[in-house]
Amino acid sequence: LVEPVRTATPQTPSRRHGHAGLDFTAYVHAIDDVDGDLDLVVVDGRARVACARHAAGRLTPDGLLLLDNANRAEYAPVVRDPALDVVVTRGATPCLPYPTSTALLRRR
């Protein structure tokens, strides 16, 4: 588990309420502790845009990146990245009263 660091100037912030002043840079780079390229990376947590961008470079040629809650406006930089092919699925979500989207992304 990689904990965020409290700082006055976070390099990689999270927009979640209560996380002001926390830097998630080490969290984003935790994937670097895994050797080799990856067939699947699931991004569902803090600093998702930074995590997705960093992880995309670790995918095998046919690897997939799964981005949960892809319909959220703050994740548009990933979903609209011209370097990635995107398939978005939409449906019901447990514990939420509204549907959400999950995106499957692959490097072009």
MDTraj code that builds the backbone (N, CA, C; nanometers):
import mdtraj as md
import numpy as np

residues = "LEU VAL GLU PRO VAL ARG THR ALA THR PRO GLN THR PRO SER ARG ARG HIS GLY HIS ALA GLY LEU ASP PHE THR ALA TYR VAL HIS ALA ILE ASP ASP VAL ASP GLY ASP LEU ASP LEU VAL VAL VAL ASP GLY ARG ALA ARG VAL ALA CYS ALA ARG HIS ALA ALA GLY ARG LEU THR PRO ASP GLY LEU LEU LEU LEU ASP ASN ALA ASN ARG ALA GLU TYR ALA PRO VAL VAL ARG ASP PRO ALA LEU ASP VAL VAL VAL THR ARG GLY ALA THR PRO CYS LEU PRO TYR PRO THR SER THR ALA LEU LEU ARG ARG ARG".split()
xyz = np.array([
    [0.0848, -0.1178, 0.0000],
    [0.0000, 0.0000, 0.0000],
    [0.0892, 0.1239, 0.0000],
    [0.0645, 0.2127, -0.0935],
    [0.1421, 0.3351, -0.1048],
    [0.0559, 0.4512, -0.0557],
    [0.0992, 0.5136, 0.0499],
    [0.0245, 0.6233, 0.1099],
    [0.0644, 0.7561, 0.0454],
    [-0.0313, 0.8479, 0.0312],
    [0.0029, 0.9807, -0.0201],
    [0.0832, 1.0590, 0.0832],
    [0.1544, 1.1597, 0.0356],
    [0.2375, 1.2438, 0.1210],
    [0.1699, 1.3799, 0.1343],
    [0.1609, 1.4301, 0.2555],
    [0.1027, 1.5625, 0.2770],
    [0.2066, 1.6684, 0.2430],
    [0.1654, 1.7652, 0.1599],
    [0.2542, 1.8732, 0.1181],
    [0.1707, 1.9953, 0.0808],
    [0.2320, 2.1126, 0.0875],
    [0.1621, 2.2359, 0.0502],
    [0.1439, 2.2461, -0.1008],
    [0.2280, 2.1750, -0.1768],
    [0.2222, 2.1837, -0.3227],
    [0.2252, 2.0435, -0.3848],
    [0.1123, 1.9712, -0.3821],
    [0.1110, 1.8362, -0.4389],
    [0.1424, 1.8373, -0.5884],
    [0.2320, 1.7503, -0.6293],
    [0.2655, 1.7352, -0.7709],
    [0.1565, 1.6556, -0.8415],
    [0.0999, 1.5564, -0.7737],
    [-0.0067, 1.4726, -0.8280],
    [-0.1207, 1.4703, -0.7264],
    [-0.2138, 1.5678, -0.7372],
    [-0.3221, 1.5763, -0.6397],
    [-0.4392, 1.4851, -0.6753],
    [-0.5296, 1.4697, -0.5809],
    [-0.6574, 1.4043, -0.6027],
    [-0.7647, 1.5085, -0.5771],
    [-0.8709, 1.5050, -0.6560],
    [-0.9783, 1.6023, -0.6391],
    [-1.0809, 1.5584, -0.5355],
    [-1.0640, 1.4423, -0.4788],
    [-1.1613, 1.3908, -0.3818],
    [-1.1667, 1.4810, -0.2583],
    [-1.2873, 1.5018, -0.2090],
    [-1.3078, 1.5815, -0.0891],
    [-1.2259, 1.5224, 0.0265],
    [-1.1549, 1.6083, 0.0959],
    [-1.0739, 1.5633, 0.2085],
    [-0.9303, 1.5267, 0.1728],
    [-0.8960, 1.5318, 0.0449],
    [-0.7609, 1.4951, 0.0034],
    [-0.6746, 1.6154, -0.0374],
    [-0.7216, 1.7347, -0.0053],
    [-0.6425, 1.8542, -0.0355],
    [-0.5087, 1.8451, 0.0368],
    [-0.4023, 1.8818, -0.0335],
    [-0.2691, 1.8803, 0.0259],
    [-0.2005, 1.7455, 0.0252],
    [-0.2622, 1.6458, -0.0394],
    [-0.1999, 1.5137, -0.0479],
    [-0.1396, 1.4942, -0.1864],
    [-0.0179, 1.4432, -0.1906],
    [0.0520, 1.4168, -0.3170],
    [0.0519, 1.2663, -0.3422],
    [-0.0049, 1.2258, -0.4582],
    [-0.0184, 1.0851, -0.4936],
    [0.0872, 1.0391, -0.5942],
    [0.1981, 1.1108, -0.6056],
    [0.3016, 1.0743, -0.7023],
    [0.3544, 0.9329, -0.6772],
    [0.3860, 0.8992, -0.5547],
    [0.4372, 0.7644, -0.5245],
    [0.3305, 0.6591, -0.5543],
    [0.2047, 0.6911, -0.5310],
    [0.0917, 0.6026, -0.5611],
    [0.0875, 0.5726, -0.7113],
    [0.1003, 0.6767, -0.7927],
    [0.0989, 0.6618, -0.9385],
    [0.2148, 0.5736, -0.9844],
    [0.3302, 0.5880, -0.9223],
    [0.4502, 0.5155, -0.9641],
    [0.4657, 0.3784, -0.8982],
    [0.3697, 0.3376, -0.8174],
    [0.3771, 0.2058, -0.7536],
    [0.3828, 0.0938, -0.8574],
    [0.3257, 0.1159, -0.9746],
    [0.3285, 0.0161, -1.0821],
    [0.4711, -0.0121, -1.1273],
    [0.5624, 0.0803, -1.1027],
    [0.7019, 0.0624, -1.1428],
    [0.7708, -0.0502, -1.0651],
    [0.7102, -0.0921, -0.9549],
    [0.7664, -0.2024, -0.8759],
    [0.7358, -0.3384, -0.9374],
    [0.6531, -0.3414, -1.0416],
    [0.6175, -0.4658, -1.1110],
    [0.7032, -0.4747, -1.2368],
    [0.7721, -0.5867, -1.2541],
    [0.8587, -0.6045, -1.3707],
    [0.7786, -0.6373, -1.4964],
    [0.8316, -0.5972, -1.6099],
    [0.7768, -0.6357, -1.7396],
    [0.6564, -0.5556, -1.7821],
    [0.6103, -0.5875, -1.9039],
    [0.4916, -0.5245, -1.9585],
    [0.3680, -0.5987, -1.9081],
    [0.2551, -0.5313, -1.9118],
    [0.1336, -0.5846, -1.8520],
    [0.0235, -0.6031, -1.9566],
    [-0.0520, -0.7111, -1.9428],
    [-0.1641, -0.7379, -2.0332],
    [-0.2886, -0.6597, -1.9950],
    [-0.3055, -0.6324, -1.8664],
    [-0.4238, -0.5625, -1.8169],
    [-0.3861, -0.4773, -1.6971],
    [-0.4301, -0.3518, -1.7000],
    [-0.4146, -0.2621, -1.5861],
    [-0.5525, -0.2051, -1.5555],
    [-0.5960, -0.2177, -1.4307],
    [-0.7238, -0.1634, -1.3858],
    [-0.6959, -0.0367, -1.3068],
    [-0.7587, 0.0740, -1.3492],
    [-0.7404, 0.2021, -1.2818],
    [-0.8729, 0.2395, -1.2162],
    [-0.8744, 0.2345, -1.0838],
    [-0.9943, 0.2633, -1.0050],
    [-0.9484, 0.3052, -0.8672],
    [-0.9281, 0.4310, -0.8470],
    [-0.8790, 0.4804, -0.7190],
    [-0.8467, 0.6277, -0.7297],
    [-0.7488, 0.6716, -0.6615],
    [-0.7081, 0.8122, -0.6620],
    [-0.6227, 0.8434, -0.7847],
    [-0.6164, 0.9711, -0.8195],
    [-0.5287, 1.0237, -0.9251],
    [-0.5387, 0.9399, -1.0525],
    [-0.6605, 0.9101, -1.0963],
    [-0.6811, 0.8170, -1.2073],
    [-0.6197, 0.8640, -1.3388],
    [-0.6265, 0.9922, -1.3689],
    [-0.5687, 1.0393, -1.4950],
    [-0.4184, 1.0145, -1.4951],
    [-0.3514, 1.0501, -1.3883],
    [-0.2065, 1.0281, -1.3792],
    [-0.1740, 0.8794, -1.3810],
    [-0.2529, 0.7998, -1.3091],
    [-0.2294, 0.6545, -1.3076],
    [-0.2471, 0.5952, -1.4471],
    [-0.3532, 0.6333, -1.5157],
    [-0.3807, 0.5783, -1.6488],
    [-0.2717, 0.6176, -1.7480],
    [-0.2319, 0.7417, -1.7452],
    [-0.1265, 0.7871, -1.8382],
    [0.0046, 0.7148, -1.8120],
    [0.0384, 0.6990, -1.6859],
    [0.1639, 0.6320, -1.6515],
    [0.1578, 0.4836, -1.6871],
    [0.0453, 0.4207, -1.6600],
    [0.0307, 0.2769, -1.6842],
    [0.0214, 0.2430, -1.8325],
    [-0.0300, 0.3326, -1.9144],
    [-0.0464, 0.3046, -2.0577],
    [0.0865, 0.2675, -2.1228],
    [0.1929, 0.3264, -2.0770],
    [0.3246, 0.2947, -2.1315],
    [0.3768, 0.1583, -2.0907],
    [0.3107, 0.0922, -1.9993],
    [0.3533, -0.0390, -1.9509],
    [0.2767, -0.1539, -2.0158],
    [0.1815, -0.1216, -2.1027],
    [0.0995, -0.2255, -2.1645],
    [0.1746, -0.3019, -2.2730],
    [0.1450, -0.4311, -2.2836],
    [0.1937, -0.5094, -2.3971],
    [0.1284, -0.4542, -2.5225],
    [0.1741, -0.4907, -2.6416],
    [0.1115, -0.4396, -2.7640],
    [-0.0400, -0.4637, -2.7712],
    [-0.0873, -0.5733, -2.7163],
    [-0.2309, -0.6012, -2.7152],
    [-0.2938, -0.5758, -2.5778],
    [-0.2216, -0.5122, -2.4885],
    [-0.2688, -0.4913, -2.3523],
    [-0.3838, -0.3927, -2.3437],
    [-0.4617, -0.4071, -2.2371],
    [-0.5773, -0.3216, -2.2130],
    [-0.5623, -0.2466, -2.0820],
    [-0.6136, -0.1253, -2.0824],
    [-0.6239, -0.0469, -1.9618],
    [-0.7726, -0.0273, -1.9360],
    [-0.8194, -0.0644, -1.8177],
    [-0.9593, -0.0497, -1.7811],
    [-0.9706, 0.0699, -1.6875],
    [-1.0525, 0.1678, -1.7263],
    [-1.0720, 0.2890, -1.6468],
    [-1.2146, 0.2909, -1.5956],
    [-1.2300, 0.2787, -1.4646],
    [-1.3628, 0.2780, -1.4048],
    [-1.4187, 0.4198, -1.3967],
    [-1.5507, 0.4304, -1.4045],
    [-1.6209, 0.5590, -1.3974],
    [-1.5728, 0.6562, -1.5044],
    [-1.5530, 0.6061, -1.6248],
    [-1.4958, 0.6839, -1.7342],
    [-1.5844, 0.7998, -1.7783],
    [-1.7093, 0.8007, -1.7366],
    [-1.8014, 0.9081, -1.7736],
    [-1.7746, 1.0378, -1.6969],
    [-1.6965, 1.0333, -1.5922],
    [-1.6691, 1.1538, -1.5139],
    [-1.5845, 1.2518, -1.5946],
    [-1.6236, 1.3778, -1.5908],
    [-1.5586, 1.4816, -1.6716],
    [-1.4088, 1.4902, -1.6460],
    [-1.3663, 1.4672, -1.5228],
    [-1.2235, 1.4806, -1.4922],
    [-1.1376, 1.3719, -1.5569],
    [-1.2019, 1.2657, -1.6088],
    [-1.1269, 1.1582, -1.6749],
    [-1.1246, 1.1731, -1.8267],
    [-1.1852, 1.2783, -1.8781],
    [-1.1882, 1.3024, -2.0232],
    [-1.0489, 1.3065, -2.0863],
    [-0.9456, 1.3602, -2.0193],
    [-0.8132, 1.3593, -2.0832],
    [-0.7639, 1.2193, -2.1190],
    [-0.8064, 1.1187, -2.0464],
    [-0.7670, 0.9812, -2.0769],
    [-0.8566, 0.9247, -2.1864],
    [-0.9870, 0.9403, -2.1706],
    [-1.0830, 0.8829, -2.2649],
    [-1.0680, 0.9445, -2.4034],
    [-1.0262, 1.0682, -2.4097],
    [-1.0113, 1.1378, -2.5393],
    [-0.8675, 1.1443, -2.5884],
    [-0.7781, 1.0712, -2.5265],
    [-0.6367, 1.0714, -2.5650],
    [-0.6231, 1.0128, -2.7057],
    [-0.5705, 1.0890, -2.8021],
    [-0.5596, 1.0391, -2.9397],
    [-0.4623, 0.9222, -2.9554],
    [-0.3795, 0.8965, -2.8553],
    [-0.2852, 0.7844, -2.8625],
    [-0.3500, 0.6530, -2.8207],
    [-0.4778, 0.6596, -2.7782],
    [-0.5456, 0.5402, -2.7283],
    [-0.6743, 0.5136, -2.8056],
    [-0.6996, 0.3861, -2.8358],
    [-0.8298, 0.3437, -2.8871],
    [-0.9173, 0.3163, -2.7661],
    [-1.0437, 0.3579, -2.7738],
    [-1.1307, 0.3504, -2.6576],
    [-1.2621, 0.2816, -2.6919],
    [-1.3061, 0.1910, -2.6040],
    [-1.4399, 0.1327, -2.6094],
    [-1.5023, 0.1605, -2.4739],
    [-1.6177, 0.2270, -2.4740],
    [-1.6847, 0.2621, -2.3495],
    [-1.8096, 0.1775, -2.3331],
    [-1.8262, 0.1180, -2.2157],
    [-1.9472, 0.0442, -2.1830],
    [-2.0204, 0.1211, -2.0737],
    [-2.1524, 0.1113, -2.0741],
    [-2.2333, 0.1856, -1.9777],
    [-2.3328, 0.0899, -1.9154],
    [-2.3557, 0.1066, -1.7855],
    [-2.4531, 0.0206, -1.7208],
    [-2.4721, 0.0525, -1.5745],
    [-2.5529, -0.0295, -1.5098],
    [-2.5831, -0.0126, -1.3681],
    [-2.4587, -0.0375, -1.2840],
    [-2.4556, 0.0268, -1.1687],
    [-2.3426, 0.0133, -1.0775],
    [-2.3952, -0.0201, -0.9383],
    [-2.3392, -0.1211, -0.8743],
    [-2.3811, -0.1511, -0.7379],
    [-2.3601, -0.0299, -0.6469],
    [-2.4546, -0.0037, -0.5608],
    [-2.4460, 0.1020, -0.4598],
    [-2.4611, 0.2434, -0.5156],
    [-2.4874, 0.2580, -0.6435],
    [-2.5107, 0.3909, -0.6995],
    [-2.6505, 0.3937, -0.7624],
    [-2.7220, 0.5051, -0.7465],
    [-2.8575, 0.5127, -0.8024],
    [-2.8620, 0.5553, -0.9489],
    [-2.7487, 0.5550, -1.0156],
    [-2.7418, 0.5974, -1.1548],
    [-2.6388, 0.5113, -1.2285],
    [-2.6509, 0.5028, -1.3612],
    [-2.5521, 0.4242, -1.4378],
    [-2.4190, 0.4982, -1.4470],
    [-2.3160, 0.4237, -1.4777],
    [-2.1833, 0.4811, -1.4977],
    [-2.1170, 0.4091, -1.6149],
    [-1.9982, 0.4501, -1.6495],
    [-1.9282, 0.3925, -1.7642],
    [-1.7920, 0.3386, -1.7240],
    [-1.7512, 0.2365, -1.7962],
    [-1.6168, 0.1819, -1.7838],
    [-1.5558, 0.1860, -1.9235],
    [-1.4319, 0.2294, -1.9329],
    [-1.3645, 0.2368, -2.0631],
    [-1.2542, 0.1320, -2.0696],
    [-1.2457, 0.0670, -2.1844],
    [-1.1336, -0.0206, -2.2176],
    [-1.0484, 0.0539, -2.3178],
    [-0.9223, 0.0721, -2.2851],
    [-0.8333, 0.1508, -2.3704],
    [-0.7150, 0.0662, -2.4137],
    [-0.6719, 0.0880, -2.5355],
    [-0.5569, 0.0157, -2.5922],
    [-0.4711, 0.1183, -2.6663],
    [-0.3389, 0.1024, -2.6553],
    [-0.2498, 0.1924, -2.7308],
    [-0.2695, 0.1707, -2.8800],
    [-0.2644, 0.2781, -2.9550],
    [-0.2759, 0.2683, -3.1020],
    [-0.1472, 0.2191, -3.1610],
])
top = md.Topology()
chain = top.add_chain()
for i, resn in enumerate(residues, 1):
    res = top.add_residue(resn, chain, resSeq=i)
    for name in ("N", "CA", "C"):
        top.add_atom(name, md.element.get_by_symbol(name[0]), res)
traj = md.Trajectory(xyz[None], top)
